[in-house]
Amino acid sequence: MNKFARIVRKHRAALLALSVAASNAMAQSTDPFEAALTEATSKVTEYAGALVGLAAVGVVFMIAIKYVKKIRGAA
């Protein structure tokens, strides 16, 4: 039997506890993808109102241009 197998068998409980603790620590850490998704969602929420307002201004401008072109001599 090789030396590594004896060490593992002798300290099996300690290695198991260490691996469980490490996996719990990794599972509880903040996921970078989740953090990026949260940041992007908050930015979209912040800028949504401004983009809707800009779209409304654009629509009003296009409608105004349509009616100004109908006025004789304006085009």
N, C-alpha and C positions, 0 to 999 in steps of 0.2 A: 504494500500500500504506500502511496506516495505521501510525502510530508504535507503537501497542501490539503489533501483530503482529510488527514488527521486534524489539521488545524481548524478546518471548516467544521468538521463534526464536533470538535471540542467546544467551539465557540458559536455554535449554530444559533442559540437563543439571542446572544448579543448581536450577531449579524442580522437576524430577523428584526430585532427591535430597531437597529440602526437604519435598516432599509425602510421600515414602516415610518419612522420619524422623517427620513429624507423625502419620502413620497408625500407625506402630509405637508411638509414645508413647501414642496414644489406645487402642490395642488392649491395651497392657500395664497400663494404669491399672486400679484396682479398680472393678468395676462396682457402682454403688449398689444395684441390685436383688439382685445376688449377695451383697453384704454384709448386706442386710436379711434375705434368705432364710437365711443362715448364722446370724444372730442369733436369728431366730424358731425355727429348728430346735434350737438349743442351749437356748432357754428351754422349748420343749416337752419336750425330754429331761429337763431339770431337774425340771419340775413333774409329769411323768408318774407317778412313784412316789407322790407325795403325792395325786394325784387317784385313783389306784387304791386307795390306803389309805382315802381318804374314801368311795369307793364301797362298799368292803367294810364299813366301819362303818355306812353307811346300810342295807345289806342285812341285817346282823345286827340293827340296831335294828328294822327292819320285821318280821323274823321273831320277835323278842322281843315286839313289840306283838301279833302274831297269837296267840302262846301265852298272853300275859297276859290277853287278852280271853276266852280259853276258861276261865280260872279263874272259878269262881262268885263273884260279888260284886265282882270287880275292875273291871268295866266301869262 
